[in-house]
Amino acid sequence: MNDVTPDARSSGILSMIVKATNLSMVGRVIRQFLSSSPALYYEDLGYDILESGKTASAGNSVTLWQNCGYWQGDSTYEGACENLARKVGEVATLDESEATLDVGFGFGEQDLFWAQNFKVGRIVGVNISPFQVEFATARIRHAGLGDRLSCIVGDAVQLDLADESFDRVIALQSAMHFNTRSDYFREAYRVLKPNGRLVMADMILKSGKRPRFSLWAAFTRRRVGWSGKNVYDAAEYERLLREAGFSNIEIEDISDNVFPGMREYITRRYRGEVSSGIRVNASTADRASGVGLWRFHYGVDSYVIVRATKGAQIEH
Ligand SMILES: C[S@@+](CC[C@H](N)C(=O)[O-])C[C@H]1O[C@@H](n2cnc3c(N)ncnc32)[C@H](O)[C@@H]1O
């Protein structure tokens, strides 16, 4: 005799599904931790920064940005990410005559944005994730920009590109993943033409701070493929750039316009709000908890825009 009521049976099935989901999530986290590969992490992440499902296609307008945004003058996630890409594009002085290398381009949002808003002549994107390269290539083709934009699979620290072939080399919130960032500086220097410009949006430690060990941050960084060797402050960042040969180095801390807004956005996403419906009021977002979130999870607390030149120091 079966004495299980339909209600009990369905709640049993429900709890099994919940357990299976959690188990597969635990399995995924373990796999990510063991491989410590950003390619695997971003493939698992899929088309949405919070794993809400693989709903995007090359042709639709779902936002595929994967950065923290610059929360000033726009309250949407997409707008904040565009703001950050615009800021990076301005610092890089992108224009139509330049050949630009974009390292770690996600799903290619920024390249489409720069092609359309800065009229950049040619952008080559390099990304360690074959999944993202395939998807970005389809989007570029769909946008009819295949003559100006191209994407290849590759590692930032071993670029399969000719010496002195680019006027600009950019890494928009990706250099913290490069193993190591200072090896990337040497590669970027090699592929840049003389007087070419290197620009990064990146995450580091506040000036004067030294890395402090946290088991949780070490675990999280390893899981997303972010080497502990990349955790240092602006002075060390500048020293490593100089060591690679760069000059005219400027490092601007924009943390207050990044972390608080992004924290509010992701908190609301985790509560179940859909991305397109969220409006963040950056002026009331909590600054301390914004920075605290990144310090806790990744052991960094400063979001910077960095520029440097391949060439002789210009005296001011
Ligand atoms: C946080 S996402 C940023 C994506 C994009 N720039 C944006 O703003 O939306 C980091 C990107 O860096 C890429 N990446 C990580 N390590 C890399 C490496 N060693 N070489 C090239 N790309 C890498 C990842 O695959 C991912 O696309």
The ligand as a Gaussian input file, in Angstrom:
#p B3LYP/6-31G(d) Opt

LIG

0 1
 C       35.261000      40.170000     -15.497000
 S       35.284000      39.585000     -17.179000
 C       35.263000      41.164000     -18.015000
 C       34.640000      41.054000     -19.374000
 C       34.502000      42.367000     -20.140000
 N       35.748000      43.085000     -20.209000
 C       33.432000      43.248000     -19.577000
 O       33.753000      44.316000     -19.062000
 O       32.261000      42.901000     -19.676000
 C       36.981000      39.024000     -17.402000
 C       37.288000      38.513000     -18.803000
 O       38.684000      38.222000     -18.906000
 C       38.859000      36.999000     -19.622000
 N       40.173000      36.433000     -19.249000
 C       40.529000      35.946000     -18.038000
 N       41.806000      35.513000     -18.059000
 C       42.293000      35.749000     -19.299000
 C       43.549000      35.543000     -19.927000
 N       44.572000      35.005000     -19.268000
 N       43.692000      35.918000     -21.215000
 C       42.658000      36.463000     -21.904000
 N       41.431000      36.680000     -21.354000
 C       41.246000      36.336000     -20.074000
 C       37.662000      36.168000     -19.189000
 O       37.420000      35.084000     -20.042000
 C       36.563000      37.243000     -19.216000
 O       36.072000      37.395000     -20.509000

